[in-house]
Amino acid sequence: MPVRHRKSIYDPAEPEADGLRVLATRFWPRGVKREAADLYLPDLAPSKDLLQAFQAGDMAWPAFARRYKAEMRGQTSLLRVLRHLSDRGEAVTVMCACDAPETCHRSLLAGLIAKA
C-alpha cells in the first residue's frame, strides 16, 4: 500500500484506511491528544530553523524542499522502516500540522519513504 501523505493531524482519524499513523512534527501540536498518532517521529520533521525560515517567507518552496531532503539524508533508517511496513502491505499515513498540503513536508516525506 502506498504511503498516504495528504493528512493533517487535525483531520478525523480513519482507522481502517489510515493504518499506522505517523506524526512528523518538530513539536507536538497543541490541542491534540497523544492517541491521535501511533508513532511520533520528530526527527522526520524539518528543523526548527528551516521551518521558521519557510514560514516567515524567507525562502521559497523549492529551496525549502531541497533543504528538507538534505536534512532527511541522516534519517535513512527511519525511512527504510516505514518503507518496509508499506511494502508489506500496511497502510502508513504520514501526518503533520501544516495548513497547506501543497507546500507541506509530508508530501516530500512520503516520496522519501517510497525511495528508501
Kinemage of the C-alpha trace (Angstrom):
@kinemage 1
@onewidth
@group {chain A} dominant
@subgroup {mainchain}
@vectorlist {calphas} color= white
{ca met a 1} P 0.000 0.000 0.000
{ca pro a 2} L 1.300 3.463 -0.720
{ca val a 3} L 2.006 5.998 1.971
{ca arg a 4} L -0.856 8.470 2.349
{ca his a 5} L 0.664 11.897 2.601
{ca arg a 6} L -2.189 14.399 2.464
{ca lys a 7} L -3.333 14.085 6.047
{ca ser a 8} L -3.248 16.628 8.821
{ca ile a 9} L -3.189 15.520 12.441
{ca tyr a 10} L -6.334 17.655 12.765
{ca asp a 11} L -8.210 15.592 10.148
{ca pro a 12} L -10.508 12.921 11.573
{ca ala a 13} L -8.905 9.524 12.005
{ca glu a 14} L -9.991 6.791 9.622
{ca pro a 15} L -8.762 3.662 11.439
{ca glu a 16} L -9.396 1.221 8.604
{ca ala a 17} L -7.838 3.409 5.911
{ca asp a 18} L -5.083 5.163 7.868
{ca gly a 19} L -3.243 2.141 9.195
{ca leu a 20} L -0.115 3.278 11.021
{ca arg a 21} L -0.488 6.978 11.808
{ca val a 22} L 2.938 8.655 11.875
{ca leu a 23} L 3.198 12.232 13.115
{ca ala a 24} L 6.270 14.058 11.780
{ca thr a 25} L 6.356 17.434 13.517
{ca arg a 26} L 9.212 19.003 15.450
{ca phe a 27} L 6.861 19.847 18.327
{ca trp a 28} L 3.634 18.162 19.432
{ca pro a 29} L 0.637 20.130 18.065
{ca arg a 30} L -1.460 21.971 20.614
{ca gly a 31} L -4.822 20.516 21.441
{ca val a 32} L -4.021 17.083 20.006
{ca lys a 33} L -4.250 14.027 22.228
{ca arg a 34} L -1.327 11.587 22.213
{ca glu a 35} L -3.646 8.838 20.963
{ca ala a 36} L -4.047 10.697 17.647
{ca ala a 37} L -0.795 9.176 16.353
{ca asp a 38} L 0.652 5.693 16.597
{ca leu a 39} L 4.203 6.980 16.176
{ca tyr a 40} L 5.631 10.399 16.867
{ca leu a 41} L 8.828 10.890 14.861
{ca pro a 42} L 10.092 14.464 15.282
{ca asp a 43} L 13.344 13.526 13.516
{ca leu a 44} L 11.370 13.292 10.267
{ca ala a 45} L 10.194 16.894 10.568
{ca pro a 46} L 12.043 19.911 9.198
{ca ser a 47} L 14.479 21.515 11.601
{ca lys a 48} L 13.175 24.435 13.618
{ca asp a 49} L 15.366 26.899 11.678
{ca leu a 50} L 14.276 25.569 8.289
{ca leu a 51} L 10.604 25.642 9.185
{ca gln a 52} L 10.817 29.160 10.623
{ca ala a 53} L 12.598 30.465 7.510
{ca phe a 54} L 9.940 28.982 5.242
{ca gln a 55} L 7.020 30.181 7.343
{ca ala a 56} L 8.497 33.686 7.540
{ca gly a 57} L 8.710 33.818 3.745
{ca asp a 58} L 12.498 33.939 3.758
{ca met a 59} L 12.672 31.001 1.346
{ca ala a 60} L 10.532 29.671 -1.460
{ca trp a 61} L 9.083 26.165 -1.612
{ca pro a 62} L 11.760 24.758 -3.982
{ca ala a 63} L 14.562 25.862 -1.649
{ca phe a 64} L 12.694 24.516 1.357
{ca ala a 65} L 12.178 21.177 -0.399
{ca arg a 66} L 15.890 20.878 -1.264
{ca arg a 67} L 16.999 21.687 2.275
{ca tyr a 68} L 14.430 19.386 3.862
{ca lys a 69} L 15.536 16.484 1.671
{ca ala a 70} L 19.134 17.204 2.622
{ca glu a 71} L 18.191 17.117 6.314
{ca met a 72} L 16.489 13.762 5.819
{ca arg a 73} L 19.665 12.124 4.472
{ca gly a 74} L 20.536 11.396 8.092
{ca gln a 75} L 17.239 9.588 8.688
{ca thr a 76} L 17.592 6.665 6.272
{ca ser a 77} L 16.939 4.043 8.952
{ca leu a 78} L 13.579 5.549 9.896
{ca leu a 79} L 12.646 5.993 6.247
{ca arg a 80} L 13.525 2.370 5.471
{ca val a 81} L 11.438 1.054 8.363
{ca leu a 82} L 8.394 2.966 7.133
{ca arg a 83} L 9.081 1.802 3.560
{ca his a 84} L 9.306 -1.799 4.769
{ca leu a 85} L 5.961 -1.537 6.546
{ca ser a 86} L 4.383 -0.001 3.468
{ca asp a 87} L 5.883 -2.661 1.188
{ca arg a 88} L 4.451 -5.383 3.433
{ca gly a 89} L 1.001 -4.011 2.744
{ca glu a 90} L 0.484 -1.990 5.897
{ca ala a 91} L -1.118 1.369 5.290
{ca val a 92} L 1.096 4.200 6.525
{ca thr a 93} L -0.316 7.693 6.970
{ca val a 94} L 2.234 10.485 7.319
{ca met a 95} L 0.814 13.447 9.198
{ca cys a 96} L 1.802 16.913 10.345
{ca ala a 97} L 0.014 20.097 11.337
{ca cys a 98} L 0.525 22.138 8.152
{ca asp a 99} L -2.439 24.029 6.740
{ca ala a 100} L -1.464 23.880 3.063
{ca pro a 101} L -0.854 20.320 1.840
{ca glu a 102} L 0.643 21.524 -1.449
{ca thr a 103} L 3.535 23.185 0.421
{ca cys a 104} L 3.975 20.738 3.257
{ca his a 105} L 6.871 18.479 4.119
{ca arg a 106} L 4.552 15.472 4.469
{ca ser a 107} L 4.311 15.135 0.696
{ca leu a 108} L 8.103 15.275 0.444
{ca leu a 109} L 8.408 12.767 3.285
{ca ala a 110} L 6.074 10.312 1.559
{ca gly a 111} L 8.279 10.497 -1.525
{ca leu a 112} L 11.418 9.896 0.525
{ca ile a 113} L 9.829 6.862 2.153
{ca ala a 114} L 8.887 5.472 -1.244
{ca lys a 115} L 12.500 5.805 -2.423
{ca ala a 116} L 14.140 4.495 0.783
